[in-house]
């Protein structure tokens, strides 16, 4: 029996490597998105804590200069929140693009795998035919040799 050899093995190896690279890139973009989510949540927590502090100080009758300083810091936090939200939107776009690239790489690898599967099936079918021919030849030789070996009583 002849061993199976896939004619496009180099292409298959390349497609596997591309798929793995795309998968790694997707994982990196997921990590970037998670960091963006964490940053946004942290800023929102700071905003909430700052609002509570502002209410407490203003309720205690703080000076106008202190109120202005607290409001300026609130503006800084809100600007930071907008920046984090923009970063999250960019990270989401990155995840979507990486996901599409990963799916495309997987499809390209699957096309080569499907072709390989067809070649394997064809190879097995040819091997089975060859084995059947050999078996048929052995059977024919055996029946022929048995015919000559048995004495006839005439």
Phi, psi and omega in degrees: 000138181272135180290146179286137176226120181278125185289338182248034182299323179296319178294318179299317178299316178298315180297320177297317179296317179297319179295317178296319177298317179295322178295318177295319178297320178298316178298320178296319180291328175296321179294320178298316179298318180296320177296322178294319177298314180298319180296318180296317178297321180296318179294319179297321177296319177297319179298313180298316179295321180292320177300317179298318179295319179298314180299317181297313182291320180290325177293332180278358177084045180291163181287159180297323180295322178292321178297319179295317178297317179296321179292322178297318178294323177299319178297320177298315180296320180293323175297317178298321178297317179296321177295317179295321178295320177294320177297321178294318178298319178295320179295322177297319177297319178299318178297316180298316179294317179295324178296316178297318179296320179295316180295320178296316179298321179295316180298319180295321177293320180295327177297314180294320179297321179296319177295319177299315179301320178296319179294320178298314180299315179298316179299315180296320179297317178294319178297318178298320178298316180297317178298321179294320178298316180297316178298318179296320179296315178299317180296319180294318179295319181295315181294325178293315181292328177290325179295321180282334183278334181277130178285145177260140181257086177242000000 
